[in-house]
Amino acid sequence: MSLLIVKNITREGPGILENILKDNNISYHIADLDGGDGMPEADEYNGIIVLGGPDSANDQTEKIQRELAMIKKAIDLKIPYLGICLGMQMLARSQGITVYENNVREIGFRSEDGEYYSVDIKKEHVNDPLLNGLANPVKIFHLHGETVDLNDDIDLLATGKYCQNQIIKVGSNAYGIQGHFELTPEMFKVWLDNDPEIVELDRDMLLGDFEKIAVEYGNNGKILFTNFLKIAGLL
């Protein structure tokens, strides 16, 4: 019983999720594609999580094409899947769905109107196995400029103000989340120092925003990732 975690850029790691895995002695493997690791075989794992990164799901690079093929195989085999940011867009793209530039680039904890970014879970989905127990609406961190279309095979579980399609579901156990629930304070500081889009923002403001919602944000991350590990039969 093991979980596969795919990193698309080295600095974007599993964060809160990795803490849960270690606390529960759950076996996991991290494939850092940015660091030169090979693409694992989907059918060797009980669950798969694909993290974010600066690539686009529309890229024609060998890396992205191999990753899309791995994700499609996982979905076809009904292996529980969770995609975060780029991982969500890759889920949609693997199913033939259009990925395109959103009208607004969502970056940080708060939008231009000063309000914290949050997603509204649709009332018919508040008890979905992935979302059960989360606050509603739920605050989220964003770092993306693209979004996804929908079709009849994709359920929209949660929406946002500036980017409509925030949490999606394919089949019974494949999910995509546009924002980030995995940030730890230590990981966030690495992003602050290295991500070119975040570097342009006010560092002190971002740290203050995180501090104000740290407990709520951390609790929601624990709930969501714990729920996914249960879906994957790892808890």
Secondary structure, DSSP 4 states (H G I P E B T S, - for coil): --EEEEESSTT---THHHHHHHHTT--EEEEETTTT-----GGG-SEEEE---S--TT--SHHHHHHHHHHHHHHHTT--EEEETHHHHHHHHHTT--EEEEEEEEEESB-TTSPBPEEEE-GGGTTSTTTTT--SSEE-BEEEEEEE---TTEEEEEE-SSSSEEEEEETTTEEEESSB----HHHHHHHHHH-HHHHTS-HHHHHHHHHHHHHHHHHHHHHHHHHHHHHTT--
